């Protein structure tokens, strides 16, 4: 048995069409910004600081806090629906 027989690639072998990045606003002035906590440790602390910075240094319309029930699963439909109303969404991947 060779190493290639035992090796499992972490990459998805299925061919997929590339998905373009979401458009980014030129400015956050007047934008509702969503802060998505994926429920990893200390993510909420990180987003607290981001929110303070957004409110103090940018003319954002609003900051909406969103949270996934667990980092191990995709966001539920209600969280995604809430994120849809935001002009920009930041995701906390803290640990």
N, C-alpha and C positions, 0 to 999 in steps of 0.2 A: 504494500500500500504506500503510495506516494503522499507527500504533503498536500498535493492538489486534491487528492481523494478525501482528505479530512478537512480541508479548508471550506468554510462557508462564507461567501461574500456578503457584506452588509448592504450591498447595493441591490436595488430592485432591478431585475433583469428585463422586466416588461417594458416594451417601448411605449413612451407616452409623449404627447405633444407638450412642448414647453408652455408654461403658464407665465404670462408677463407679470411683472411686479405691479402692485396696485399703484394708482397715481398718487403722488404726494402733493399736498397743498404747498404753494409757494411761501405761505406764511401761516402761522397759527392764529393770527388776529381774527376774531369773530368766529372761530371754529369750535365746535363741541368736540372735546378730546375724550375718548374712552381709555381707561386704564384697566387692562385685563390682568387679574391675578389668577395664575393657573393653579394655585393652591400648593405651591412648593414652599418650604420653610423660608421665612424672612422676605418673601415676595411682597407682602403687605407693607412692611417697613420701607422697602425700596420705593414702592409706589407712593407712599406717604410723602417722601422727599421729592419725587418727581412732581406730584401734585402741588406741593409748596412752590417749587420752581416755576411751574406753568402759571400759577395764579399770580406770583410776584413779578415775573419777568416777561410775560407774554400776555397779550390782550385777548385771551381765550374767551369764548362765549360761555362755556361751562366745562366742567370736568365731571365725567360720569364714571363711577367705580363699578366694575364688572368682576365676577368671580366664577371660575369653574368649580364644581363640587370636588373634583379630583384631577390631578395632573395626568393620570393614567388613561383618561378617556377624552374623546373629543368634547368640545363645548356643547351643551344642550341647546336645543332650538331657541329657547327663551333668551339665553345669553347672547346667541348670535343675532337674534332679532333686535335686541337692545344695542348691540354693537353697530348694526346697520344704520342707526340714526346718527351715528357719530361721523364727523368729517375726517377723523384720524383716530387710530387705535394703537396704543402702545401695549406690549405684552411683557410681563415680568417673568423672567426665567431664573430668578434667584434661587440660591440654595445655601 
